Structure formats: C-alpha cells, structure tokens
Amino acid sequence: MSNEADGDRRFFTTSEVARYCAVTNDGVLKWIKSGKLRAFSTPGGHYRISAEDFREFLQRYDMPIDESFFRGTKRQRTVLVVDDEPDIREIVSRVLQELDDDMKIEEAADGYEAGIKIGSLAPDLVIMDLMMPRVDGLSLCRSIRENPETRAVKVLAITAFPEQDNVKKMYDAGADLCLIKPLQLEHFKLEVV
C-alpha cells in the first residue's frame, strides 16, 4: 500500500479536480481535451490526473496550491457496496480492502437499505447492482442524482443482465460507469482507484 512519501503518485478524478478548482466537471474535461491538463483514460473511459500533473497545471496557470489537499491524498474514502447477493458484496468488499486497507466499506442488501445508509454515510462511491428487491439500482441511482446533497457521489453500477438496454438505462439514470458481471477484477480496480 502507498504511504505519505508517495504523495505525487496519487491520482485524482475529474470530480476531485473540479471541486478543488471550483469549476464544473465539464470545465475540467475541456482543460484535458485542450491539452492544458495532462490526464490518462481508464479502460472504462474515465480520466485520472496524477498529483504531479495537477500540481504542474496549478503552477502553470498561477492557481493557488493548497498543500493540505496534496498531503491529504490518503484521506479515508467511504464506499457503499449494494447487492442482494452476499457473495458479490463479499468479493467486491475484499477487492476494495486490498486496494486500500484504510478504505471504509459498508454494505447494503438492497436499494432501500442503501438509501438509508447513503444519508448517514455520505459515501464517496456507491457500487450497486442493477437488479435488486424493493428498490432497484435504477431507482437508487436516480434518487442519488436528484438529491443536491448526494449528486456528486460517484456511482458504479454492475449487472449480470446487459441486454434489454440495461446498461444504457443505468447511464441515463446517472451512473458514472456500468460494468458487467462477472467482474473483470483488474478493470474494476482501475475504475475505483
């Protein structure tokens, strides 16, 4: 696992850069596409910016550098894993723990339980199944996006049923990414970094 000395090896999401610079995600994407901000793309098509590249960008454009932001790269992240299958919750939780043993991982068995937990946990990431009893992934994702307090939460949907436009429906509901079960663990790890 990384330690404090690894400071500039951490990667930021476009959302983290947007919050830091007080701009929209679209603004960050424009910086990346215009070549102003160096980034790389994950297999799922999401950009990651190294701490070193972000620091260089801030210096080049004369923006303030908050050292606590860069020192704080090891802050504890909270992830909520939502799936009605206990085995899937266990596998996903184990992989997350291997990625970052300081990560706080909570679980919920359906969208209803997840909705309650999201309010109290304020997770950074929700990993959810599409098909669940009581409240399904589509409804949960929509409610996350409609609530101003949870709108910025990253949503990673997983489904064993990619047919019937389920993947498109999840993106339309506001998911940041949709992966197919069985999960390709290396791809999954890159997406949750």
Sequence and secondary structure as in RCSB ss.txt:
>XXXX:A:sequence
MSNEADGDRRFFTTSEVARYCAVTNDGVLKWIKSGKLRAFSTPGGHYRISAEDFREFLQRYDMPIDESFFRGTKR
QRTVLVVDDEPDIREIVSRVLQELDDDMKIEEAADGYEAGIKIGSLAPDLVIMDLMMPRVDGLSLCRSIRENPET
RAVKVLAITAFPEQDNVKKMYDAGADLCLIKPLQLEHFKLEVV
>XXXX:A:secstr
   GGGGGG EEEHHHHHHHHT  HHHHHHHHHTTSS  EE TTS EEEEHHHHHHHHHHTT    HHHHHGGG 
  EEEEE S HHHHHHHHHHHHHH TT EEEEESSHHHHHHHHHHH  SEEEEESS SSS HHHHHHHHHHSTTT
TTSEEEEEES  TTTHHHHHHHHT SEEEESS  HHHHHHHH 
